[in-house]
Amino acid sequence: MKKMLTVLAIAVVIGSCAQAQTFTLKSKDLGGQLTNKQYANIMGFTGENQSPQLYWENVPAGTKSFAITVYDPDAPTGSGFWHWVIFNIPADVTELRSGAGDPGKNLAPAGAIQSNTDMGKPGFIGAAPPAGSAHRYIFTVYALSKKLDLEKDATPAFVGFNIHFATLAQASLIAYGQKQ
């Protein structure tokens, strides 16, 4: 009986360690709700249009680059709305600073490509949901098995297609935004 309890205890410890080592996305700027910093400054919003600080832990072995997307599946477009697409983030980078989504500030890591959003231009586009129920803003980091050989003006759908076939692991955060 004592031997069986010892084996069980070891299994629980090993299982707990395995769970603690999962690829995880975190943010010091995001909570459950977007702040004024992550809202757009268009369409009646007076936000700061600033991408949040993001960092990730427990990178999978074999990662050659990262990609990050921000997607609103609740946008009234029939296909959602891509607010940010950045790829070819070097494998040794595990954090993006607040504001890295503004191509003019040069805060994104060297070599990273900020591709077009659904607004037709690169960089982070803040939330601007219409009146009604809250929208989900899904921030996802992808650990990729390679760098993506894509042009900077690739569409979000084409970047997503390429991310799909190179993904080793992905981790997401969801924050909600709503027009008051």
N, CA and C atoms as an extended XYZ file, in Angstrom:
540
Properties=species:S:1:pos:R:3:atomname:S:1:resname:S:1:resid:I:1 pbc="F F F"
N         0.824       -1.189        0.000 N   MET     1
C         0.000        0.000        0.000 CA  MET     1
C         0.873        1.259        0.000 C   MET     1
N         1.919        1.260        0.837 N   LYS     2
C         2.800        2.406        0.932 CA  LYS     2
C         3.507        2.641       -0.404 C   LYS     2
N         3.918        1.547       -1.056 N   LYS     3
C         4.591        1.645       -2.344 CA  LYS     3
C         3.632        2.228       -3.398 C   LYS     3
N         2.375        1.809       -3.359 N   MET     4
C         1.395        2.298       -4.320 CA  MET     4
C         1.121        3.791       -4.094 C   MET     4
N         1.050        4.242       -2.859 N   LEU     5
C         0.847        5.658       -2.566 CA  LEU     5
C         2.044        6.490       -3.031 C   LEU     5
N         3.234        5.963       -2.885 N   THR     6
C         4.432        6.661       -3.335 CA  THR     6
C         4.416        6.820       -4.854 C   THR     6
N         4.082        5.739       -5.558 N   VAL     7
C         3.998        5.792       -7.019 CA  VAL     7
C         2.921        6.793       -7.440 C   VAL     7
N         1.781        6.789       -6.778 N   LEU     8
C         0.706        7.722       -7.088 CA  LEU     8
C         1.153        9.163       -6.849 C   LEU     8
N         1.836        9.411       -5.763 N   ALA     9
C         2.321       10.755       -5.452 CA  ALA     9
C         3.312       11.233       -6.516 C   ALA     9
N         4.193       10.351       -6.957 N   ILE    10
C         5.161       10.707       -7.999 CA  ILE    10
C         4.426       11.031       -9.303 C   ILE    10
N         3.414       10.255       -9.634 N   ALA    11
C         2.644       10.492      -10.857 CA  ALA    11
C         1.946       11.846      -10.812 C   ALA    11
N         1.411       12.214       -9.660 N   VAL    12
C         0.748       13.515       -9.510 CA  VAL    12
C         1.758       14.645       -9.683 C   VAL    12
N         2.942       14.510       -9.092 N   VAL    13
C         3.978       15.534       -9.209 CA  VAL    13
C         4.418       15.674      -10.663 C   VAL    13
N         4.649       14.559      -11.343 N   ILE    14
C         5.055       14.596      -12.748 CA  ILE    14
C         3.952       15.222      -13.594 C   ILE    14
N         2.727       14.858      -13.351 N   GLY    15
C         1.598       15.431      -14.091 CA  GLY    15
C         1.481       16.923      -13.869 C   GLY    15
N         1.694       17.370      -12.649 N   SER    16
C         1.627       18.801      -12.346 CA  SER    16
C         2.743       19.555      -13.050 C   SER    16
N         3.927       18.984      -13.088 N   CYS    17
C         5.053       19.621      -13.775 CA  CYS    17
C         4.786       19.713      -15.266 C   CYS    17
N         4.228       18.676      -15.846 N   ALA    18
C         3.927       18.677      -17.279 CA  ALA    18
C         2.915       19.769      -17.610 C   ALA    18
N         1.909       19.951      -16.775 N   GLN    19
C         0.917       20.982      -17.022 CA  GLN    19
C         1.516       22.375      -16.880 C   GLN    19
N         2.444       22.551      -15.972 N   ALA    20
C         3.046       23.851      -15.728 CA  ALA    20
C         3.951       24.271      -16.881 C   ALA    20
N         4.311       23.358      -17.762 N   GLN    21
C         5.243       23.649      -18.833 CA  GLN    21
C         4.575       23.881      -20.187 C   GLN    21
N         3.305       24.207      -20.208 N   THR    22
C         2.629       24.421      -21.481 CA  THR    22
C         2.944       25.815      -22.034 C   THR    22
N         2.946       25.903      -23.336 N   PHE    23
C         3.149       27.165      -24.033 CA  PHE    23
C         2.023       28.106      -23.629 C   PHE    23
N         2.368       29.285      -23.120 N   THR    24
C         1.389       30.185      -22.525 CA  THR    24
C         1.627       31.623      -22.971 C   THR    24
N         0.556       32.327      -23.296 N   LEU    25
C         0.603       33.747      -23.631 CA  LEU    25
C         0.072       34.544      -22.450 C   LEU    25
N         0.781       35.621      -22.097 N   LYS    26
C         0.379       36.488      -20.991 CA  LYS    26
C         0.544       37.947      -21.392 C   LYS    26
N        -0.029       38.840      -20.579 N   SER    27
C         0.087       40.267      -20.828 CA  SER    27
C        -0.005       41.030      -19.522 C   SER    27
N         0.843       42.027      -19.384 N   LYS    28
C         0.760       42.923      -18.229 CA  LYS    28
C        -0.274       44.023      -18.481 C   LYS    28
N        -0.684       44.197      -19.752 N   ASP    29
C        -1.622       45.254      -20.114 CA  ASP    29
C        -3.069       44.778      -20.221 C   ASP    29
N        -3.270       43.500      -20.507 N   LEU    30
C        -4.616       42.992      -20.749 CA  LEU    30
C        -5.195       42.304      -19.525 C   LEU    30
N        -6.454       42.555      -19.290 N   GLY    31
C        -7.231       41.800      -18.322 CA  GLY    31
C        -8.409       41.218      -19.082 C   GLY    31
N        -9.510       41.083      -18.448 N   GLY    32
C       -10.690       40.546      -19.110 CA  GLY    32
C       -11.347       41.518      -20.067 C   GLY    32
N       -11.087       42.822      -19.890 N   GLN    33
C       -11.682       43.857      -20.729 CA  GLN    33
C       -10.570       44.696      -21.358 C   GLN    33
N       -10.796       45.141      -22.583 N   LEU    34
C        -9.848       46.058      -23.200 CA  LEU    34
C        -9.857       47.376      -22.434 C   LEU    34
N        -8.733       48.053      -22.430 N   THR    35
C        -8.674       49.393      -21.850 CA  THR    35
C        -8.715       50.403      -22.990 C   THR    35
N        -8.810       51.661      -22.679 N   ASN    36
C        -8.847       52.706      -23.700 CA  ASN    36
C        -7.615       52.630      -24.606 C   ASN    36
N        -6.506       52.118      -24.084 N   LYS    37
C        -5.292       52.006      -24.895 CA  LYS    37
C        -5.493       51.091      -26.091 C   LYS    37
N        -6.291       50.044      -25.956 N   GLN    38
C        -6.473       49.080      -27.044 CA  GLN    38
C        -7.657       49.406      -27.961 C   GLN    38
N        -8.376       50.485      -27.701 N   TYR    39
C        -9.449       50.893      -28.598 CA  TYR    39
C        -8.884       51.791      -29.701 C   TYR    39
N        -9.571       51.808      -30.837 N   ALA    40
C        -9.185       52.652      -31.964 CA  ALA    40
C        -9.515       54.106      -31.669 C   ALA    40
N        -9.008       54.967      -32.516 N   ASN    41
C        -9.374       56.388      -32.432 CA  ASN    41
C       -10.093       56.784      -33.716 C   ASN    41
N       -11.050       55.937      -34.108 N   ILE    42
C       -11.898       56.147      -35.286 CA  ILE    42
C       -13.325       55.731      -34.946 C   ILE    42
N       -14.254       56.023      -35.831 N   MET    43
C       -15.643       55.565      -35.708 CA  MET    43
C       -16.277       55.906      -34.362 C   MET    43
N       -15.995       57.098      -33.856 N   GLY    44
C       -16.573       57.542      -32.602 CA  GLY    44
C       -15.802       57.115      -31.358 C   GLY    44
N       -14.703       56.394      -31.531 N   PHE    45
C       -13.876       55.989      -30.393 CA  PHE    45
C       -12.713       56.959      -30.250 C   PHE    45
N       -12.270       57.149      -29.013 N   THR    46
C       -11.157       58.049      -28.740 CA  THR    46
C       -10.020       57.293      -28.057 C   THR    46
N        -9.831       56.058      -28.455 N   GLY    47
C        -8.789       55.226      -27.871 CA  GLY    47
C        -7.404       55.611      -28.351 C   GLY    47
N        -6.408       54.910      -27.795 N   GLU    48
C        -5.012       55.202      -28.114 CA  GLU    48
C        -4.466       54.308      -29.220 C   GLU    48
N        -5.255       53.335      -29.674 N   ASN    49
C        -4.853       52.462      -30.786 CA  ASN    49
C        -3.490       51.820      -30.521 C   ASN    49
N        -3.278       51.364      -29.301 N   GLN    50
C        -1.977       50.827      -28.899 CA  GLN    50
C        -2.055       49.322      -28.671 C   GLN    50
N        -1.173       48.595      -29.311 N   SER    51
C        -1.101       47.157      -29.063 CA  SER    51
C        -0.610       46.931      -27.631 C   SER    51
N        -1.117       45.888      -26.971 N   PRO    52
C        -0.708       45.632      -25.590 CA  PRO    52
C         0.651       44.939      -25.510 C   PRO    52
N         1.241       45.017      -24.341 N   GLN    53
C         2.439       44.232      -24.060 CA  GLN    53
C         2.011       42.769      -24.029 C   GLN    53
N         2.785       41.918      -24.655 N   LEU    54
C         2.514       40.475      -24.670 CA  LEU    54
C         3.810       39.725      -24.399 C   LEU    54
N         3.724       38.626      -23.672 N   TYR    55
C         4.898       37.765      -23.510 CA  TYR    55
C         4.443       36.323      -23.418 C   TYR    55
N         5.339       35.414      -23.771 N   TRP    56
C         4.994       33.991      -23.802 CA  TRP    56
C         6.092       33.183      -23.157 C   TRP    56
N         5.670       32.048      -22.616 N   GLU    57
C         6.561       31.178      -21.841 CA  GLU    57
C         6.468       29.744      -22.343 C   GLU    57
N         7.514       28.977      -22.013 N   ASN    58
C         7.569       27.545      -22.320 CA  ASN    58
C         7.476       27.285      -23.824 C   ASN    58
N         8.387       27.895      -24.530 N   VAL    59
C         8.451       27.779      -25.985 CA  VAL    59
C         8.761       26.333      -26.374 C   VAL    59
N         8.025       25.783      -27.330 N   PRO    60
C         8.283       24.401      -27.736 CA  PRO    60
C         9.633       24.247      -28.451 C   PRO    60
N        10.245       23.099      -28.271 N   ALA    61
C        11.497       22.788      -28.964 CA  ALA    61
C        11.263       22.840      -30.467 C   ALA    61
N        12.247       23.312      -31.191 N   GLY    62
C        12.151       23.378      -32.640 CA  GLY    62
C        11.539       24.655      -33.171 C   GLY    62
N        11.189       25.590      -32.300 N   THR    63
C        10.597       26.856      -32.744 CA  THR    63
C        11.643       27.677      -33.497 C   THR    63
N        11.267       28.107      -34.697 N   LYS    64
C        12.163       28.916      -35.536 CA  LYS    64
C        11.715       30.371      -35.623 C   LYS    64
N        10.438       30.623      -35.350 N   SER    65
C         9.914       31.991      -35.344 CA  SER    65
C         8.542       31.983      -34.677 C   SER    65
N         8.013       33.183      -34.468 N   PHE    66
C         6.675       33.341      -33.879 CA  PHE    66
C         5.826       34.232      -34.784 C   PHE    66
N         4.529       34.077      -34.649 N   ALA    67
C         3.566       34.980      -35.283 CA  ALA    67
C         2.529       35.328      -34.227 C   ALA    67
N         1.975       36.513      -34.332 N   ILE    68
C         0.910       36.945      -33.418 CA  ILE    68
C        -0.227       37.506      -34.269 C   ILE    68
N        -1.436       37.137      -33.894 N   THR    69
C        -2.621       37.690      -34.539 CA  THR    69
C        -3.587       38.188      -33.475 C   THR    69
N        -4.381       39.162      -33.850 N   VAL    70
C        -5.498       39.621      -33.025 CA  VAL    70
C        -6.726       39.585      -33.929 C   VAL    70
N        -7.726       38.843      -33.486 N   TYR    71
C        -8.897       38.574      -34.316 CA  TYR    71
C       -10.180       38.810      -33.524 C   TYR    71
N       -11.142       39.468      -34.167 N   ASP    72
C       -12.473       39.687      -33.594 CA  ASP    72
C       -13.466       38.837      -34.378 C   ASP    72
N       -13.869       37.681      -33.847 N   PRO    73
C       -14.806       36.827      -34.576 CA  PRO    73
C       -16.234       37.373      -34.587 C   PRO    73
N       -16.488       38.392      -33.763 N   ASP    74
C       -17.845       38.939      -33.627 CA  ASP    74
C       -18.112       40.152      -34.514 C   ASP    74
N       -17.117       40.578      -35.272 N   ALA    75
C       -17.302       41.731      -36.156 CA  ALA    75
C       -18.406       41.417      -37.167 C   ALA    75
N       -19.251       42.390      -37.467 N   PRO    76
C       -20.387       42.142      -38.358 CA  PRO    76
C       -19.994       42.166      -39.838 C   PRO    76
N       -19.050       41.299      -40.191 N   THR    77
C       -18.553       41.251      -41.569 CA  THR    77
C       -18.891       39.943      -42.271 C   THR    77
N       -19.317       38.948      -41.536 N   GLY    78
C       -19.510       37.619      -42.094 CA  GLY    78
C       -18.262       36.771      -41.989 C   GLY    78
N       -17.114       37.416      -41.718 N   SER    79
C       -15.859       36.667      -41.609 CA  SER    79
C       -14.968       37.155      -40.474 C   SER    79
N       -15.512       37.944      -39.555 N   GLY    80
C       -14.700       38.470      -38.465 CA  GLY    80
C       -13.823       39.615      -38.945 C   GLY    80
N       -12.862       40.013      -38.096 N   PHE    81
C       -11.980       41.135      -38.432 CA  PHE    81
C       -10.608       40.902      -37.831 C   PHE    81
N        -9.571       40.988      -38.676 N   TRP    82
C        -8.178       40.840      -38.230 CA  TRP    82
C        -7.631       42.204      -37.844 C   TRP    82
N        -7.307       42.372      -36.559 N   HIS    83
C        -6.798       43.641      -36.025 CA  HIS    83
C        -5.281       43.739      -36.037 C   HIS    83
N        -4.582       42.602      -36.110 N   TRP    84
C        -3.122       42.645      -36.115 CA  TRP    84
C        -2.604       41.323      -36.622 C   TRP    84
N        -1.623       41.401      -37.489 N   VAL    85
C        -0.930       40.220      -38.004 CA  VAL    85
C         0.551       40.575      -38.063 C   VAL    85
N         1.349       39.915      -37.248 N   ILE    86
C         2.796       40.125      -37.242 CA  ILE    86
C         3.449       38.749      -37.237 C   ILE    86
N         4.420       38.558      -38.137 N   PHE    87
C         5.060       37.250      -38.240 CA  PHE    87
C         6.566       37.405      -38.435 C   PHE    87
N         7.264       36.281      -38.415 N   ASN    88
C         8.725       36.215      -38.468 CA  ASN    88
C         9.374       36.924      -37.283 C   ASN    88
N         8.698       36.860      -36.144 N   ILE    89
C         9.305       37.321      -34.890 CA  ILE    89
C        10.397       36.304      -34.578 C   ILE    89
N        11.645       36.739      -34.350 N   PRO    90
C        12.731       35.794      -34.120 CA  PRO    90
C        12.464       34.843      -32.943 C   PRO    90
N        12.998       33.641      -33.062 N   ALA    91
C        12.761       32.586      -32.065 CA  ALA    91
C        13.312       32.929      -30.687 C   ALA    91
N        14.267       33.843      -30.592 N   ASP    92
C        14.823       34.193      -29.277 CA  ASP    92
C        14.048       35.334      -28.598 C   ASP    92
N        13.003       35.824      -29.242 N   VAL    93
C        12.171       36.896      -28.679 CA  VAL    93
C        10.952       36.259      -28.009 C   VAL    93
N        10.669       36.648      -26.778 N   THR    94
C         9.496       36.116      -26.075 CA  THR    94
C         8.626       37.230      -25.482 C   THR    94
N         8.796       38.449      -25.993 N   GLU    95
C         7.976       39.559      -25.507 CA  GLU    95
C         7.883       40.642      -26.568 C   GLU    95
N         6.696       41.238      -26.670 N   LEU    96
C         6.505       42.448      -27.454 CA  LEU    96
C         6.075       43.547      -26.497 C   LEU    96
N         6.713       44.695      -26.595 N   ARG    97
C         6.391       45.821      -25.725 CA  ARG    97
C         5.079       46.469      -26.141 C   ARG    97
N         4.455       47.185      -25.230 N   SER    98
C         3.274       47.988      -25.563 CA  SER    98
C         3.638       48.905      -26.714 C   SER    98
N         2.740       49.004      -27.673 N   GLY    99
C         2.974       49.883      -28.804 CA  GLY    99
C         3.777       49.281      -29.936 C   GLY    99
N         4.205       48.024      -29.806 N   ALA   100
C         4.996       47.388      -30.869 CA  ALA   100
C         4.209       47.269      -32.164 C   ALA   100
N         2.890       47.379      -32.098 N   GLY   101
C         2.047       47.283      -33.277 CA  GLY   101
C         1.989       48.552      -34.108 C   GLY   101
N         2.715       49.579      -33.720 N   ASP   102
C         2.778       50.814      -34.500 CA  ASP   102
C         4.058       50.768      -35.329 C   ASP   102
N         3.963       50.478      -36.646 N   PRO   103
C         5.175       50.360      -37.464 CA  PRO   103
C         6.061       51.603      -37.439 C   PRO   103
N         5.483       52.765      -37.226 N   GLY   104
C         6.255       54.006      -37.192 CA  GLY   104
C         7.150       54.155      -35.978 C   GLY   104
N         6.876       53.407      -34.923 N   LYS   105
C         7.676       53.518      -33.698 CA  LYS   105
C         8.869       52.571      -33.673 C   LYS   105
N         8.924       51.626      -34.616 N   ASN   106
C        10.029       50.660      -34.685 CA  ASN   106
C        10.271       49.922      -33.370 C   ASN   106
N         9.194       49.518      -32.692 N   LEU   107
C         9.314       48.775      -31.436 CA  LEU   107
C         9.231       47.266      -31.635 C   LEU   107
N         8.823       46.833      -32.817 N   ALA   108
C         8.758       45.395      -33.108 CA  ALA   108
C        10.185       44.876      -33.288 C   ALA   108
N        10.410       43.602      -32.995 N   PRO   109
C        11.757       43.039      -33.142 CA  PRO   109
C        12.260       43.114      -34.589 C   PRO   109
N        13.561       43.272      -34.750 N   ALA   110
C        14.169       43.297      -36.084 CA  ALA   110
C        13.813       42.014      -36.822 C   ALA   110
N        13.416       42.155      -38.065 N   GLY   111
C        13.065       41.003      -38.891 CA  GLY   111
C        11.593       40.643      -38.870 C   GLY   111
N        10.859       41.135      -37.871 N   ALA   112
C         9.426       40.846      -37.793 CA  ALA   112
C         8.695       41.633      -38.874 C   ALA   112
N         7.666       41.022      -39.436 N   ILE   113
C         6.880       41.669      -40.496 CA  ILE   113
C         5.462       41.911      -39.990 C   ILE   113
N         5.058       43.187      -40.003 N   GLN   114
C         3.685       43.538      -39.665 CA  GLN   114
C         2.915       43.579      -40.966 C   GLN   114
N         2.081       42.602      -41.156 N   SER   115
C         1.344       42.449      -42.397 CA  SER   115
C         0.053       43.257      -42.339 C   SER   115
N        -0.669       43.239      -43.458 N   ASN   116
C        -1.920       43.978      -43.527 CA  ASN   116
C        -2.974       43.409      -42.582 C   ASN   116
N        -3.785       44.308      -42.072 N   THR   117
C        -4.962       43.943      -41.288 CA  THR   117
C        -6.164       44.004      -42.220 C   THR   117
N        -7.344       43.817      -41.683 N   ASP   118
C        -8.540       43.954      -42.510 CA  ASP   118
C        -8.850       45.419      -42.845 C   ASP   118
N        -8.094       46.350      -42.312 N   MET   119
C        -8.211       47.761      -42.718 CA  MET   119
C        -7.370       48.024      -43.963 C   MET   119
N        -6.582       47.017      -44.382 N   GLY   120
C        -5.762       47.154      -45.579 CA  GLY   120
C        -4.422       47.799      -45.345 C   GLY   120
N        -4.023       47.918      -44.093 N   LYS   121
C        -2.716       48.493      -43.791 CA  LYS   121
C        -2.073       47.712      -42.648 C   LYS   121
N        -0.737       47.798      -42.537 N   PRO   122
C        -0.043       47.039      -41.495 CA  PRO   122
C        -0.142       47.703      -40.125 C   PRO   122
N         0.131       46.911      -39.105 N   GLY   123
C         0.153       47.411      -37.736 CA  GLY   123
C        -1.126       47.086      -36.996 C   GLY   123
N        -1.115       47.373      -35.728 N   PHE   124
C        -2.252       47.106      -34.852 CA  PHE   124
C        -3.360       48.120      -35.099 C   PHE   124
N        -4.583       47.624      -35.252 N   ILE   125
C        -5.777       48.465      -35.374 CA  ILE   125
C        -6.623       48.204      -34.134 C   ILE   125
N        -6.844       49.221      -33.335 N   GLY   126
C        -7.604       49.056      -32.107 CA  GLY   126
C        -9.055       48.676      -32.338 C   GLY   126
N        -9.690       48.245      -31.285 N   ALA   127
C       -11.085       47.804      -31.319 CA  ALA   127
C       -12.017       48.983      -31.574 C   ALA   127
N       -13.073       48.725      -32.355 N   ALA   128
C       -14.110       49.723      -32.621 CA  ALA   128
C       -15.428       48.999      -32.874 C   ALA   128
N       -15.895       48.239      -31.884 N   PRO   129
C       -17.117       47.460      -32.103 CA  PRO   129
C       -18.354       48.354      -32.176 C   PRO   129
N       -19.324       47.954      -32.999 N   PRO   130
C       -20.572       48.720      -33.032 CA  PRO   130
C       -21.341       48.524      -31.725 C   PRO   130
N       -22.331       49.357      -31.504 N   ALA   131
C       -23.162       49.226      -30.304 CA  ALA   131
C       -23.800       47.838      -30.283 C   ALA   131
N       -23.955       47.312      -29.090 N   GLY   132
C       -24.549       45.987      -28.937 CA  GLY   132
C       -23.727       45.153      -27.976 C   GLY   132
N       -23.788       43.875      -28.162 N   SER   133
C       -23.096       42.967      -27.245 CA  SER   133
C       -21.580       43.079      -27.392 C   SER   133
N       -20.879       42.629      -26.365 N   ALA   134
C       -19.416       42.679      -26.337 CA  ALA   134
C       -18.824       41.796      -27.425 C   ALA   134
N       -17.682       42.232      -27.919 N   HIS   135
C       -16.922       41.453      -28.900 CA  HIS   135
C       -15.742       40.789      -28.207 C   HIS   135
N       -15.360       39.633      -28.732 N   ARG   136
C       -14.173       38.918      -28.253 CA  ARG   136
C       -12.980       39.316      -29.115 C   ARG   136
N       -11.892       39.682      -28.470 N   TYR   137
C       -10.647       39.997      -29.168 CA  TYR   137
C        -9.657       38.914      -28.752 C   TYR   137
N        -9.314       38.063      -29.728 N   ILE   138
C        -8.486       36.895      -29.448 CA  ILE   138
C        -7.054       37.201      -29.859 C   ILE   138
N        -6.186       37.284      -28.872 N   PHE   139
C        -4.756       37.508      -29.067 CA  PHE   139
C        -4.099       36.136      -29.069 C   PHE   139
N        -3.423       35.768      -30.152 N   THR   140
C        -2.823       34.440      -30.256 CA  THR   140
C        -1.368       34.553      -30.684 C   THR   140
N        -0.504       33.810      -29.993 N   VAL   141
C         0.887       33.662      -30.415 CA  VAL   141
C         1.048       32.242      -30.932 C   VAL   141
N         1.751       32.117      -32.047 N   TYR   142
C         2.012       30.829      -32.674 CA  TYR   142
C         3.519       30.579      -32.653 C   TYR   142
N         3.928       29.424      -32.161 N   ALA   143
C         5.314       28.976      -32.277 CA  ALA   143
C         5.397       28.228      -33.605 C   ALA   143
N         6.273       28.685      -34.493 N   LEU   144
C         6.330       28.141      -35.849 CA  LEU   144
C         7.606       27.338      -36.092 C   LEU   144
N         7.496       26.360      -36.963 N   SER   145
C         8.625       25.492      -37.304 CA  SER   145
C         9.561       26.130      -38.324 C   SER   145
N         9.195       27.304      -38.829 N   LYS   146
C        10.015       27.992      -39.830 CA  LYS   146
C         9.623       29.462      -39.874 C   LYS   146
N        10.419       30.254      -40.572 N   LYS   147
C        10.009       31.614      -40.902 CA  LYS   147
C         9.077       31.520      -42.093 C   LYS   147
N         8.152       32.453      -42.182 N   LEU   148
C         7.202       32.461      -43.294 CA  LEU   148
C         7.770       33.273      -44.451 C   LEU   148
N         7.777       32.681      -45.624 N   ASP   149
C         8.279       33.333      -46.827 CA  ASP   149
C         7.117       34.052      -47.509 C   ASP   149
N         6.731       35.188      -46.932 N   LEU   150
C         5.580       35.952      -47.404 CA  LEU   150
C         5.948       37.420      -47.551 C   LEU   150
N         5.243       38.080      -48.415 N   GLU   151
C         5.420       39.526      -48.590 CA  GLU   151
C         4.743       40.264      -47.440 C   GLU   151
N         5.205       41.488      -47.174 N   LYS   152
C         4.629       42.262      -46.072 CA  LYS   152
C         3.180       42.653      -46.314 C   LYS   152
N         2.725       42.679      -47.559 N   ASP   153
C         1.347       43.057      -47.842 CA  ASP   153
C         0.425       41.852      -48.035 C   ASP   153
N         0.857       40.684      -47.554 N   ALA   154
C         0.005       39.487      -47.624 CA  ALA   154
C        -1.283       39.730      -46.836 C   ALA   154
N        -2.376       39.165      -47.308 N   THR   155
C        -3.648       39.327      -46.606 CA  THR   155
C        -3.632       38.525      -45.309 C   THR   155
N        -4.445       38.912      -44.336 N   PRO   156
C        -4.519       38.136      -43.097 CA  PRO   156
C        -4.878       36.669      -43.343 C   PRO   156
N        -5.792       36.411      -44.275 N   ALA   157
C        -6.185       35.025      -44.555 CA  ALA   157
C        -5.017       34.220      -45.109 C   ALA   157
N        -4.215       34.820      -45.985 N   PHE   158
C        -3.083       34.100      -46.564 CA  PHE   158
C        -1.998       33.863      -45.515 C   PHE   158
N        -1.769       34.847      -44.652 N   VAL   159
C        -0.809       34.643      -43.562 CA  VAL   159
C        -1.314       33.521      -42.654 C   VAL   159
N        -2.607       33.560      -42.312 N   GLY   160
C        -3.181       32.511      -41.468 CA  GLY   160
C        -3.063       31.136      -42.081 C   GLY   160
N        -3.260       31.032      -43.379 N   PHE   161
C        -3.108       29.757      -44.104 CA  PHE   161
C        -1.685       29.225      -43.923 C   PHE   161
N        -0.707       30.099      -44.066 N   ASN   162
C         0.690       29.687      -43.916 CA  ASN   162
C         1.052       29.387      -42.466 C   ASN   162
N         0.502       30.142      -41.536 N   ILE   163
C         0.718       29.862      -40.115 CA  ILE   163
C         0.206       28.459      -39.790 C   ILE   163
N        -0.953       28.126      -40.309 N   HIS   164
C        -1.576       26.827      -40.030 CA  HIS   164
C        -0.618       25.666      -40.298 C   HIS   164
N         0.100       25.707      -41.404 N   PHE   165
C         0.954       24.588      -41.795 CA  PHE   165
C         2.329       24.618      -41.142 C   PHE   165
N         2.629       25.640      -40.353 N   ALA   166
C         3.926       25.723      -39.688 CA  ALA   166
C         3.809       25.739      -38.163 C   ALA   166
N         2.603       25.623      -37.620 N   THR   167
C         2.387       25.764      -36.181 CA  THR   167
C         2.823       24.532      -35.392 C   THR   167
N         3.716       24.774      -34.432 N   LEU   168
C         4.104       23.746      -33.470 CA  LEU   168
C         3.182       23.796      -32.249 C   LEU   168
N         2.825       25.000      -31.836 N   ALA   169
C         1.936       25.220      -30.688 CA  ALA   169
C         1.379       26.633      -30.795 C   ALA   169
N         0.257       26.854      -30.124 N   GLN   170
C        -0.317       28.189      -30.070 CA  GLN   170
C        -0.914       28.414      -28.691 C   GLN   170
N        -0.976       29.694      -28.305 N   ALA   171
C        -1.553       30.070      -27.022 CA  ALA   171
C        -2.323       31.368      -27.223 C   ALA   171
N        -3.448       31.511      -26.525 N   SER   172
C        -4.309       32.683      -26.729 CA  SER   172
C        -4.759       33.322      -25.425 C   SER   172
N        -5.096       34.593      -25.533 N   LEU   173
C        -5.777       35.366      -24.482 CA  LEU   173
C        -7.014       35.974      -25.129 C   LEU   173
N        -8.074       36.087      -24.373 N   ILE   174
C        -9.278       36.749      -24.882 CA  ILE   174
C        -9.583       37.937      -23.976 C   ILE   174
N        -9.790       39.088      -24.603 N   ALA   175
C       -10.254       40.270      -23.877 CA  ALA   175
C       -11.518       40.741      -24.590 C   ALA   175
N       -12.419       41.318      -23.833 N   TYR   176
C       -13.705       41.746      -24.377 CA  TYR   176
C       -13.737       43.267      -24.528 C   TYR   176
N       -14.441       43.718      -25.576 N   GLY   177
C       -14.609       45.141      -25.809 CA  GLY   177
C       -16.033       45.410      -26.260 C   GLY   177
N       -16.547       46.587      -25.857 N   GLN   178
C       -17.939       46.909      -26.144 CA  GLN   178
C       -18.088       48.421      -26.237 C   GLN   178
N       -18.910       48.861      -27.180 N   LYS   179
C       -19.203       50.292      -27.285 CA  LYS   179
C       -20.226       50.640      -26.222 C   LYS   179
N       -19.950       51.660      -25.469 N   GLN   180
C       -20.850       52.069      -24.374 CA  GLN   180
C       -21.852       53.070      -24.843 C   GLN   180
